[in-house]
Amino acid sequence: MFSMQLLHRKVRFTACGFFPLDYTLLYSVRHVGWSVCMFVLLMLWLSKSLAQ
């Protein structure tokens, strides 16, 4: 009976109850990561262009 209850219960992981750890968080982290990477590459490209 206990195992049947576990099968039908939805499991939700949170970060100390502040926000859920799910696919939306992973998507947001990936999106922010790409944005930071592009910003750094752009700054490197501009610094080399201005140095010439």
Distance bins in CASP14 RR format, pairs under 12 A and 6 or more apart:
PFRMAT RR
TARGET T0000
AUTHOR 0000-0000-0000
RMODE 2
METHOD distances of the structure
MODEL  1
1 7 0 0 0 0 0 1 0 0 0 0 0
1 8 0 0 0 0 0 1 0 0 0 0 0
2 8 0 0 0 0 0 1 0 0 0 0 0
2 9 0 0 0 0 0 1 0 0 0 0 0
3 9 0 0 0 0 0 1 0 0 0 0 0
10 20 0 0 0 0 0 1 0 0 0 0 0
10 22 0 0 0 0 0 1 0 0 0 0 0
11 20 0 0 0 0 0 1 0 0 0 0 0
11 21 0 0 0 0 0 1 0 0 0 0 0
11 22 0 0 0 0 0 1 0 0 0 0 0
12 19 0 0 0 0 0 1 0 0 0 0 0
12 20 1 0 1 0 0 0 0 0 0 0 0
12 21 0 0 0 0 1 0 0 0 0 0 0
12 22 1 0 0 1 0 0 0 0 0 0 0
13 19 0 0 0 0 0 1 0 0 0 0 0
13 20 1 0 0 1 0 0 0 0 0 0 0
13 21 1 0 1 0 0 0 0 0 0 0 0
13 22 1 0 0 1 0 0 0 0 0 0 0
13 23 0 0 0 0 0 1 0 0 0 0 0
13 25 0 0 0 0 1 0 0 0 0 0 0
13 26 0 0 0 0 0 1 0 0 0 0 0
14 20 1 0 1 0 0 0 0 0 0 0 0
14 21 1 0 0 1 0 0 0 0 0 0 0
14 22 0 0 0 0 1 0 0 0 0 0 0
14 25 0 0 0 0 0 1 0 0 0 0 0
15 21 1 0 1 0 0 0 0 0 0 0 0
15 22 0 0 0 0 0 1 0 0 0 0 0
15 25 0 0 0 0 1 0 0 0 0 0 0
18 25 0 0 0 0 0 1 0 0 0 0 0
19 25 1 0 0 1 0 0 0 0 0 0 0
19 28 0 0 0 0 0 1 0 0 0 0 0
19 29 0 0 0 0 0 1 0 0 0 0 0
20 26 0 0 0 0 0 1 0 0 0 0 0
20 28 0 0 0 0 0 1 0 0 0 0 0
21 28 0 0 0 0 0 1 0 0 0 0 0
21 29 0 0 0 0 0 1 0 0 0 0 0
22 28 0 0 0 0 0 1 0 0 0 0 0
22 29 0 0 0 0 0 1 0 0 0 0 0
23 29 0 0 0 0 0 1 0 0 0 0 0
23 30 0 0 0 0 0 1 0 0 0 0 0
24 30 0 0 0 0 0 1 0 0 0 0 0
24 31 0 0 0 0 0 1 0 0 0 0 0
25 31 0 0 0 0 0 1 0 0 0 0 0
25 32 0 0 0 0 0 1 0 0 0 0 0
26 32 0 0 0 0 0 1 0 0 0 0 0
26 33 0 0 0 0 0 1 0 0 0 0 0
27 33 0 0 0 0 0 1 0 0 0 0 0
27 34 0 0 0 0 0 1 0 0 0 0 0
28 34 0 0 0 0 0 1 0 0 0 0 0
28 35 0 0 0 0 0 1 0 0 0 0 0
29 35 0 0 0 0 0 1 0 0 0 0 0
29 36 0 0 0 0 0 1 0 0 0 0 0
30 36 0 0 0 0 0 1 0 0 0 0 0
30 37 0 0 0 0 0 1 0 0 0 0 0
31 37 0 0 0 0 0 1 0 0 0 0 0
31 38 0 0 0 0 0 1 0 0 0 0 0
32 38 0 0 0 0 0 1 0 0 0 0 0
32 39 0 0 0 0 0 1 0 0 0 0 0
33 39 0 0 0 0 1 0 0 0 0 0 0
33 40 0 0 0 0 1 0 0 0 0 0 0
33 41 0 0 0 0 0 1 0 0 0 0 0
34 40 0 0 0 0 0 1 0 0 0 0 0
34 41 0 0 0 0 0 1 0 0 0 0 0
35 41 0 0 0 0 0 1 0 0 0 0 0
35 42 0 0 0 0 0 1 0 0 0 0 0
36 42 0 0 0 0 0 1 0 0 0 0 0
36 43 0 0 0 0 0 1 0 0 0 0 0
37 43 0 0 0 0 0 1 0 0 0 0 0
37 44 0 0 0 0 0 1 0 0 0 0 0
38 44 0 0 0 0 0 1 0 0 0 0 0
38 45 0 0 0 0 0 1 0 0 0 0 0
39 45 0 0 0 0 0 1 0 0 0 0 0
39 46 0 0 0 0 0 1 0 0 0 0 0
40 46 0 0 0 0 0 1 0 0 0 0 0
40 47 0 0 0 0 0 1 0 0 0 0 0
41 47 0 0 0 0 0 1 0 0 0 0 0
41 48 0 0 0 0 0 1 0 0 0 0 0
42 48 0 0 0 0 0 1 0 0 0 0 0
42 49 0 0 0 0 0 1 0 0 0 0 0
43 49 0 0 0 0 0 1 0 0 0 0 0
43 50 0 0 0 0 0 1 0 0 0 0 0
44 50 0 0 0 0 0 1 0 0 0 0 0
44 51 0 0 0 0 0 1 0 0 0 0 0
45 51 0 0 0 0 0 1 0 0 0 0 0
45 52 0 0 0 0 0 1 0 0 0 0 0
46 52 0 0 0 0 0 1 0 0 0 0 0
END
